[in-house]
Amino acid sequence: MTTTINTVARAAGVSAGTVSRVLAQRDGPIAISQQTRERVLAAADQLKYRPNAHVRAMRSRRSGQLGLIVPDLSKIVRSGHAFADPNLAEVLSGIEEKVTANGYRLVLLVANQSFVAKKLHLEMARDHSVDGLLVWGGQSDDRYIEELLDEGLHCVQVRSRIPDS
């Protein structure tokens, strides 16, 4: 069973709003006593409460995730699949290290026909699934990249062949 703020509130004998303010380390219009803070923190610890990342992302409009889009295998003529590029493994390792060091998680995505046709790239931008994208090996005919930029999502192109506009 998932532990929620309401579960913690019942265990600590306080309201869900009090739990929220204690866990977020925010004060509201009414000060929270040290004794109440300790009770809430003890209940959260005992119940192994972890904040819901999706709820937090909805409220903050930030996911804490960066996406890395690699091209579909049809775009890699000689190698057969996206991960055959010998530079990708080395660059991916460096990207993951820097992304993690800056408090983000890396989400790996393949720009195959289904991904592009279903406009999943736009869905990710609109629902804040990722805070930005790295696009590996983009081509000048990759319409989805232009759509992402039009949507206002932060994109960085890596080893891409897209002329400056």
C-alpha positions as CSV (number, residue, x, y, z in Angstrom):
1,M,0.0,0.0,0.0
2,T,1.2,3.5,-0.9
3,T,1.8,5.9,2.0
4,T,0.2,9.3,1.3
5,I,0.2,12.6,3.1
6,N,-3.2,11.6,4.4
7,T,-1.8,8.4,5.9
8,V,1.0,10.4,7.6
9,A,-1.5,13.0,8.9
10,R,-3.7,10.3,10.5
11,A,-0.6,8.6,12.1
12,A,0.6,12.0,13.4
13,G,-2.8,13.2,14.5
14,V,-2.7,16.4,12.3
15,S,-4.2,17.7,9.1
16,A,-2.8,16.8,5.7
17,G,-2.0,20.6,5.2
18,T,0.2,20.5,8.3
19,V,2.1,17.4,7.0
20,S,2.5,19.2,3.7
21,R,4.0,22.3,5.3
22,V,6.3,20.3,7.6
23,L,7.6,18.1,4.8
24,A,8.0,21.1,2.4
25,Q,9.7,23.1,5.3
26,R,7.2,25.9,4.8
27,D,5.4,27.9,7.4
28,G,1.8,29.0,6.9
29,P,-0.3,31.6,8.6
30,I,-0.2,29.6,11.8
31,A,3.2,28.5,13.2
32,I,3.8,24.8,13.7
33,S,5.3,23.8,17.0
34,Q,8.5,21.9,17.2
35,Q,6.7,19.0,18.9
36,T,4.2,18.7,16.0
37,R,7.1,18.9,13.4
38,E,8.8,16.0,15.2
39,R,5.6,14.0,15.3
40,V,5.0,14.4,11.6
41,L,8.6,13.6,10.7
42,A,8.6,10.5,12.9
43,A,5.3,9.3,11.3
44,A,6.6,10.0,7.8
45,D,9.8,8.1,8.6
46,Q,8.0,5.2,10.3
47,L,5.6,4.8,7.4
48,K,8.5,5.2,4.8
49,Y,6.7,8.1,3.2
50,R,8.1,9.3,-0.2
51,P,6.7,12.2,-2.1
52,N,4.9,11.4,-5.3
53,A,7.2,12.6,-8.1
54,H,4.2,13.0,-10.5
55,V,2.3,15.2,-8.1
56,R,5.4,17.3,-7.4
57,A,6.0,17.7,-11.1
58,M,2.4,18.8,-11.7
59,R,2.7,21.5,-9.0
60,S,6.2,22.7,-9.9
61,R,5.8,22.2,-13.6
62,R,9.2,20.6,-13.5
63,S,9.9,16.9,-13.7
64,G,13.6,16.7,-12.7
65,Q,14.1,14.7,-15.9
66,L,16.0,15.3,-19.1
67,G,15.2,13.3,-22.2
68,L,17.8,12.0,-24.7
69,I,16.3,11.2,-28.1
70,V,18.3,8.9,-30.3
71,P,17.3,8.4,-34.0
72,D,15.3,5.5,-35.4
73,L,17.4,2.7,-36.9
74,S,16.2,3.7,-40.4
75,K,18.2,7.0,-39.9
76,I,21.4,5.1,-39.2
77,V,22.1,3.7,-42.7
78,R,25.3,1.8,-42.1
79,S,25.0,0.5,-38.6
80,G,21.6,-1.1,-38.4
81,H,20.5,0.4,-35.0
82,A,20.8,3.6,-33.0
83,F,23.1,2.2,-30.4
84,A,25.7,1.0,-32.9
85,D,27.2,4.5,-33.1
86,P,30.6,4.0,-31.4
87,N,30.5,7.6,-30.1
88,L,27.1,7.2,-28.5
89,A,28.2,5.0,-25.6
90,E,31.0,7.4,-24.6
91,V,28.9,10.5,-24.9
92,L,25.9,8.8,-23.2
93,S,28.2,8.0,-20.2
94,G,29.3,11.7,-20.0
95,I,25.8,13.0,-20.4
96,E,24.4,10.7,-17.7
97,E,27.2,11.7,-15.3
98,K,26.6,15.4,-15.8
99,V,22.8,15.1,-15.7
100,T,22.9,13.1,-12.5
101,A,25.4,15.5,-10.9
102,N,23.0,18.3,-11.5
103,G,20.1,16.6,-9.8
104,Y,18.3,15.3,-12.9
105,R,17.4,11.8,-14.2
106,L,18.0,10.8,-17.8
107,V,15.2,9.3,-19.9
108,L,16.2,7.6,-23.1
109,L,13.8,7.8,-26.0
110,V,14.0,6.4,-29.6
111,A,12.5,8.6,-32.3
112,N,10.9,5.7,-34.2
113,Q,7.9,6.0,-36.5
114,S,5.4,5.3,-33.6
115,F,7.1,7.9,-31.3
116,V,6.8,10.6,-34.0
117,A,3.4,9.6,-35.5
118,K,1.8,9.6,-32.0
119,K,3.5,12.9,-31.3
120,L,4.8,11.6,-28.0
121,H,7.5,14.2,-28.2
122,L,4.8,16.9,-28.0
123,E,3.0,15.1,-25.2
124,M,6.2,15.0,-23.2
125,A,6.7,18.7,-23.7
126,R,3.1,19.6,-22.8
127,D,2.7,17.4,-19.7
128,H,6.2,18.3,-18.4
129,S,7.4,14.7,-18.5
130,V,10.9,16.2,-19.2
131,D,12.3,19.6,-18.5
132,G,14.4,19.6,-21.7
133,L,15.8,17.3,-24.4
134,L,19.1,16.3,-25.9
135,V,18.6,15.2,-29.5
136,W,21.4,12.9,-30.7
137,G,21.9,12.5,-34.5
138,G,19.0,14.7,-35.7
139,Q,18.6,15.2,-39.4
140,S,17.3,18.2,-41.3
141,D,14.1,16.3,-42.2
142,D,13.2,15.5,-38.6
143,R,10.0,17.5,-38.3
144,Y,9.6,16.5,-34.6
145,I,12.6,18.6,-33.6
146,E,11.0,21.8,-35.2
147,E,7.8,20.9,-33.4
148,L,9.6,20.7,-30.1
149,L,11.2,24.0,-30.6
150,D,7.8,25.6,-31.6
151,E,6.4,24.1,-28.4
152,G,9.1,26.0,-26.4
153,L,10.8,23.0,-24.9
154,H,14.5,23.5,-24.3
155,C,16.5,21.3,-26.8
156,V,20.2,20.8,-27.3
157,Q,21.3,19.0,-30.5
158,V,24.2,16.6,-30.3
159,R,25.9,15.3,-33.4
160,S,23.0,16.5,-35.5
161,R,22.9,17.6,-39.1
162,I,20.4,20.5,-38.9
163,P,21.2,23.8,-40.7
164,D,20.9,27.0,-38.7
165,S,17.6,28.8,-39.2
